[in-house]
Amino acid sequence: MKILIRIFPESKAGIIGWGAYIPIYRIKVEEIAGMWGNDLESIKGLNVEEKSVAGIDEDAITMGYEAAKNAIKRALINPKQIEAVFFGSESKPYAVKPSATVIADALGITPTTMASDLEFACRAGSEGIRASIGLVSSQMVNYALVIGSDTAQANPGDVLEYTASSGAAAFVIGPSNEAVAVFEASYTYVTDTTDFWRRSLSPYPLHGEAFTGDPAYFDHIVGAVKGLLNKTGLKVEDFDYAIFHQPNGKFPLRVAEKLGFPKEKVFPSIVVNKIGNTYNGSALLGLSKILDSVDPGKRILVAPFGSGAGSDAYSIVTTDKIKNKRDLAKKVSDYIEKKTYINYSTYSRYRNLIKKIGV
């Protein structure tokens, strides 16, 4: 089925290739609850069964590299053709040193490329997409690489520990005539809302408990999506799928209900249920998952969210070119299904929760 794509500046750009990476290690929520003596029944309300854990030799850079490598495989371009690299993360391994240059160099993209690290909590990767759409649409660059990657820290014993996980997603953005999915339009909604933060030198983020819901997550996603609908004249029924930021398994369903999206259009819950909240990988891994299997001619709503606070809403339409690229790299389901369970002790060592004192 052909969809008439509305003409906005964004429609000159699209996704050429996509990729994902999820670490092999998993820890079940009951293992964490058992460690802290928390009530498992209340934790089950988060709709998260287990979460992915970065290995002792993994960080946001290594995961981002793997996701980007998969995206370039599907893009079918020479890495040297990529003229901009954006790396979105809130857990980058260096306080001062760009991660984007490390990945760009490892992929053979450097030296004639733009490269920047972006920060906006879980929305930093989405900021990279917005910037890339502008660069490609204006023909300043032919192709841009966007990566969202996080090892998602959480204070031990905090409710966030049950969901904060590790993973990465990457997209090659290029001209719409080469795209597997075209950006039809986008809309951004941001305010100064302090719902989640980490001060300099603090090892773990803090959050405003219930304040992270209505005034933060829900207000901003609803604002962005309604803005997109008003801008384009599209209606809820015009979309085949909706992907929202997934801090847990219940928030995406609640925001969908607020917006009038039926539960069956909210896709794919398996990502957050099985691997937790990958922060900058959250909504972007959801998009990667759907691109792994979606048919041409489908309209997808994607609405990432970042604390602090802001949300983007994208209308994306898939094309016939998607058929030939699905099997060129590992799919999200491949990573979800391949897993090794670890206990809390191993998790603590891998996430560097145990600190050595002295020599």
C-alpha positions as CSV (number, residue, x, y, z in Angstrom):
1,M,0.0,0.0,0.0
2,K,1.3,3.4,-0.9
3,I,1.1,6.3,1.5
4,L,1.0,9.9,0.3
5,I,3.9,11.5,2.2
6,R,3.1,15.1,3.3
7,I,5.8,17.6,2.1
8,F,7.7,19.1,5.0
9,P,11.5,19.9,5.0
10,E,12.1,16.6,6.9
11,S,10.8,14.6,4.0
12,K,14.0,15.2,2.1
13,A,15.8,12.8,4.6
14,G,15.3,9.3,5.7
15,I,16.8,6.2,7.3
16,I,19.3,4.5,5.0
17,G,20.4,1.8,7.5
18,W,19.7,0.9,11.1
19,G,21.4,-1.3,13.7
20,A,21.2,-2.3,17.3
21,Y,23.3,-3.9,20.0
22,I,22.3,-5.5,23.4
23,P,24.8,-7.1,25.7
24,I,24.4,-10.8,26.3
25,Y,24.1,-10.5,30.1
26,R,20.7,-10.3,32.0
27,I,19.7,-10.0,35.6
28,K,16.1,-10.8,36.6
29,V,14.1,-8.3,38.7
30,E,13.5,-10.9,41.4
31,E,17.3,-11.2,41.8
32,I,17.5,-7.5,42.5
33,A,14.5,-7.6,44.8
34,G,15.9,-10.5,46.8
35,M,19.2,-8.5,47.3
36,W,17.4,-5.6,48.9
37,G,14.4,-7.4,50.4
38,N,11.9,-5.4,48.3
39,D,8.3,-6.4,47.6
40,L,8.4,-8.3,44.3
41,E,4.7,-7.7,43.7
42,S,5.1,-4.0,43.6
43,I,8.1,-4.3,41.4
44,K,6.1,-6.4,38.9
45,G,4.0,-3.3,38.3
46,L,6.8,-1.9,36.2
47,N,6.2,-4.6,33.6
48,V,9.9,-5.4,33.4
49,E,11.0,-9.0,33.7
50,E,14.7,-8.6,33.4
51,K,17.3,-6.2,32.2
52,S,20.4,-6.2,30.1
53,V,23.8,-5.6,31.7
54,A,26.9,-4.4,30.0
55,G,29.9,-6.7,30.5
56,I,33.0,-5.8,32.4
57,D,34.7,-4.9,29.2
58,E,31.8,-3.0,27.6
59,D,30.8,0.7,27.8
60,A,28.7,3.2,25.8
61,I,31.4,3.5,23.2
62,T,31.8,-0.3,22.5
63,M,28.1,-0.8,22.4
64,G,27.6,2.2,20.1
65,Y,30.3,0.9,17.8
66,E,28.5,-2.4,17.4
67,A,25.2,-0.8,16.7
68,A,26.8,1.6,14.2
69,K,28.5,-1.3,12.4
70,N,25.2,-3.0,11.9
71,A,23.6,0.2,10.7
72,I,26.4,0.8,8.1
73,K,26.0,-2.9,6.9
74,R,22.4,-2.2,6.1
75,A,23.1,1.2,4.6
76,L,25.3,-0.4,1.9
77,I,27.6,2.6,1.8
78,N,31.3,3.2,2.3
79,P,31.9,4.6,5.8
80,K,34.0,7.3,4.2
81,Q,30.8,8.7,2.8
82,I,29.5,9.6,6.3
83,E,30.1,13.3,6.9
84,A,28.6,13.7,10.4
85,V,28.6,11.5,13.5
86,F,26.5,12.2,16.5
87,F,26.8,10.2,19.7
88,G,24.0,10.6,22.3
89,S,24.6,9.3,25.8
90,E,24.4,10.1,29.5
91,S,26.9,7.5,30.5
92,K,29.9,8.2,28.2
93,P,33.2,6.8,29.5
94,Y,35.1,10.1,29.3
95,A,34.1,13.2,31.1
96,V,36.3,15.2,28.7
97,K,36.9,13.5,25.4
98,P,34.4,12.9,22.6
99,S,33.1,9.4,22.2
100,A,32.0,10.2,18.6
101,T,35.6,10.5,17.4
102,V,36.5,7.1,18.9
103,I,33.7,5.3,17.1
104,A,34.2,7.3,13.8
105,D,37.8,6.4,13.8
106,A,37.2,2.7,14.5
107,L,34.6,2.6,11.7
108,G,37.0,4.2,9.2
109,I,34.9,7.4,8.9
110,T,37.6,9.9,9.9
111,P,39.1,12.4,9.3
112,T,36.9,14.5,7.0
113,T,33.7,14.3,9.1
114,M,31.8,16.3,11.7
115,A,31.7,14.5,15.1
116,S,30.0,15.6,18.3
117,D,28.8,14.1,21.6
118,L,25.3,15.2,22.6
119,E,23.6,15.3,26.0
120,F,19.9,15.6,26.8
121,A,19.3,12.6,29.1
122,C,17.5,9.9,27.2
123,R,16.8,12.2,24.3
124,A,20.4,12.9,23.2
125,G,20.3,10.4,20.4
126,S,17.0,11.9,19.1
127,E,18.7,15.3,19.1
128,G,21.3,13.7,16.8
129,I,18.5,12.6,14.5
130,R,17.0,16.1,14.4
131,A,20.4,17.6,13.5
132,S,21.1,15.0,10.9
133,I,17.7,15.5,9.2
134,G,18.6,19.2,8.9
135,L,22.1,18.5,7.6
136,V,20.9,16.0,5.0
137,S,17.8,18.0,3.9
138,S,20.0,21.1,3.4
139,Q,22.5,19.0,1.4
140,M,25.3,20.1,3.8
141,V,26.1,16.4,4.1
142,N,25.1,13.3,2.1
143,Y,25.0,10.9,5.1
144,A,25.1,11.2,8.8
145,L,25.5,8.6,11.5
146,V,23.4,8.8,14.8
147,I,24.1,6.7,17.8
148,G,22.2,6.4,21.1
149,S,24.0,4.3,23.7
150,D,24.0,3.9,27.4
151,T,25.1,1.7,30.3
152,A,22.4,3.3,32.3
153,Q,23.5,3.8,35.9
154,A,21.3,3.5,38.9
155,N,21.9,3.9,42.7
156,P,21.9,0.4,44.2
157,G,18.6,-0.3,45.9
158,D,16.8,2.5,44.2
159,V,13.7,1.7,42.2
160,L,15.6,2.8,39.1
161,E,17.9,-0.2,39.5
162,Y,15.1,-2.5,38.3
163,T,14.8,-0.9,34.9
164,A,18.1,1.0,34.1
165,S,19.9,-1.2,31.6
166,S,22.4,-1.3,28.7
167,G,22.1,-1.1,25.0
168,A,22.6,0.9,21.8
169,A,20.9,1.8,18.5
170,A,22.2,3.5,15.5
171,F,20.9,5.0,12.2
172,V,22.5,6.2,9.0
173,I,20.5,9.2,7.8
174,G,20.6,10.1,4.1
175,P,18.5,11.3,1.1
176,S,14.9,10.2,1.1
177,N,15.2,8.6,-2.4
178,E,17.6,6.0,-0.9
179,A,15.7,5.6,2.4
180,V,14.0,2.5,3.9
181,A,11.9,4.9,5.9
182,V,11.3,8.6,5.2
183,F,10.9,11.3,7.8
184,E,7.6,12.8,7.0
185,A,7.6,15.5,9.7
186,S,8.8,16.1,13.2
187,Y,8.0,18.3,16.2
188,T,9.8,19.1,19.5
189,Y,8.5,20.1,22.9
190,V,10.9,21.1,25.7
191,T,10.7,22.9,29.1
192,D,12.9,23.3,32.1
193,T,11.5,20.5,34.2
194,T,13.9,19.0,36.8
195,D,12.6,15.5,37.1
196,F,15.9,13.6,36.8
197,W,19.4,14.8,37.2
198,R,23.0,14.0,38.2
199,R,25.4,16.7,39.4
200,S,29.1,16.7,38.5
201,L,31.1,14.0,40.4
202,S,27.9,12.3,41.6
203,P,28.1,8.6,40.7
204,Y,24.3,8.1,40.3
205,P,21.4,10.1,39.0
206,L,18.6,11.3,41.3
207,H,14.9,11.5,40.3
208,G,11.8,13.2,41.5
209,E,9.8,10.0,42.1
210,A,6.2,10.6,40.9
211,F,7.3,14.0,39.5
212,T,8.9,12.1,36.7
213,G,5.5,11.1,35.4
214,D,2.8,13.7,34.8
215,P,4.8,16.9,34.6
216,A,7.7,15.3,32.8
217,Y,7.2,12.1,30.7
218,F,3.5,12.5,30.0
219,D,3.3,16.2,29.5
220,H,6.2,16.4,27.1
221,I,5.4,13.4,25.0
222,V,1.7,14.4,24.8
223,G,2.9,18.0,23.9
224,A,5.2,16.7,21.1
225,V,2.7,14.3,19.6
226,K,-0.2,16.7,19.6
227,G,2.1,19.3,18.1
228,L,3.0,16.9,15.3
229,L,-0.6,16.0,14.6
230,N,-1.6,19.7,14.5
231,K,1.4,20.5,12.2
232,T,0.6,17.7,9.7
233,G,-3.1,17.3,10.0
234,L,-2.6,13.6,10.7
235,K,-4.8,11.7,13.1
236,V,-4.2,8.8,15.4
237,E,-5.8,6.4,13.0
238,D,-3.3,7.4,10.3
239,F,-0.5,5.6,12.2
240,D,0.0,1.9,12.0
241,Y,2.5,1.8,15.0
242,A,3.4,4.0,17.9
243,I,6.8,3.8,19.7
244,F,7.3,5.9,22.9
245,H,10.2,6.2,25.3
246,Q,10.1,3.1,27.5
247,P,11.4,3.9,31.0
248,N,9.3,0.9,32.1
249,G,6.6,-1.3,30.7
250,K,3.6,0.7,31.9
251,F,4.3,4.4,30.9
252,P,4.2,3.8,27.1
253,L,0.7,2.2,27.5
254,R,-0.5,5.1,29.7
255,V,0.7,7.8,27.3
256,A,-0.8,5.9,24.4
257,E,-4.2,5.9,26.2
258,K,-3.9,9.7,26.9
259,L,-3.3,10.3,23.2
260,G,-6.0,7.9,22.0
261,F,-3.7,5.2,20.5
262,P,-5.1,1.7,20.9
263,K,-2.9,-0.8,22.9
264,E,-2.4,-3.0,19.8
265,K,-0.6,-0.1,18.0
266,V,2.0,0.4,20.8
267,F,5.1,-1.5,19.7
268,P,7.2,-3.2,20.7
269,S,6.7,-3.9,24.5
270,I,9.1,-6.9,24.3
271,V,12.0,-4.5,24.2
272,V,11.5,-3.0,27.7
273,N,9.9,-6.1,29.1
274,K,13.0,-8.2,28.3
275,I,15.9,-5.8,28.5
276,G,14.7,-2.8,30.6
277,N,15.2,0.9,29.9
278,T,18.3,1.5,27.8
279,Y,18.0,5.3,28.1
280,N,19.2,6.7,24.8
281,G,18.6,3.2,23.3
282,S,15.0,3.0,24.5
283,A,12.7,4.4,21.8
284,L,15.4,4.0,19.2
285,L,15.7,0.3,19.9
286,G,12.0,0.1,19.6
287,L,12.3,1.7,16.2
288,S,15.1,-0.7,15.2
289,K,12.9,-3.6,16.3
290,I,10.0,-2.5,14.1
291,L,12.2,-1.8,11.1
292,D,13.5,-5.4,11.4
293,S,10.1,-6.7,10.3
294,V,7.6,-4.0,9.2
295,D,6.1,-3.9,5.7
296,P,6.6,-1.1,3.2
297,G,4.0,1.7,3.2
298,K,3.5,1.8,7.0
299,R,3.4,5.0,9.0
300,I,5.2,4.9,12.4
301,L,5.0,7.4,15.2
302,V,8.2,7.6,17.3
303,A,8.3,9.8,20.4
304,P,11.6,9.7,22.4
305,F,11.7,11.6,25.8
306,G,14.6,13.0,27.8
307,S,14.4,14.3,31.4
308,G,15.2,17.9,32.0
309,A,12.9,17.8,29.9
310,G,11.9,17.3,26.3
311,S,10.3,15.1,23.7
312,D,10.5,14.8,19.9
313,A,7.7,13.3,17.8
314,Y,8.4,11.9,14.3
315,S,6.2,10.6,11.6
316,I,8.1,8.0,9.6
317,V,6.9,6.2,6.5
318,T,8.5,2.9,5.3
319,T,9.4,2.3,1.7
320,D,9.9,-0.7,-0.6
321,K,13.7,-0.5,0.0
322,I,13.2,-2.0,3.5
323,K,12.6,-5.5,2.1
324,N,16.2,-6.0,0.9
325,K,18.0,-4.8,4.0
326,R,16.5,-6.6,7.0
327,D,18.8,-9.6,6.8
328,L,22.1,-7.7,6.2
329,A,22.8,-7.4,10.0
330,K,21.7,-8.8,13.3
331,K,18.2,-8.0,14.4
332,V,17.0,-6.8,17.8
333,S,15.3,-10.1,18.4
334,D,18.7,-11.9,17.8
335,Y,20.2,-9.9,20.7
336,I,17.2,-10.3,23.0
337,E,17.1,-14.1,22.6
338,K,20.8,-14.7,23.1
339,K,21.4,-14.2,26.8
340,T,23.2,-15.4,29.9
341,Y,21.8,-14.8,33.3
342,I,24.0,-13.4,36.1
343,N,23.5,-13.0,39.9
344,Y,23.7,-9.7,41.8
345,S,27.3,-10.3,42.8
346,T,28.4,-10.6,39.2
347,Y,26.2,-7.7,38.2
348,S,27.8,-5.6,40.9
349,R,31.3,-6.4,39.6
350,Y,30.4,-5.7,36.0
351,R,28.8,-2.4,36.8
352,N,31.7,-1.4,39.1
353,L,29.4,-1.1,42.2
354,I,32.1,-2.7,44.3
355,K,35.0,-0.3,45.0
356,K,38.4,-1.3,46.1
357,I,40.0,0.8,48.8
358,G,43.8,1.1,49.1
359,V,46.3,-0.9,47.1
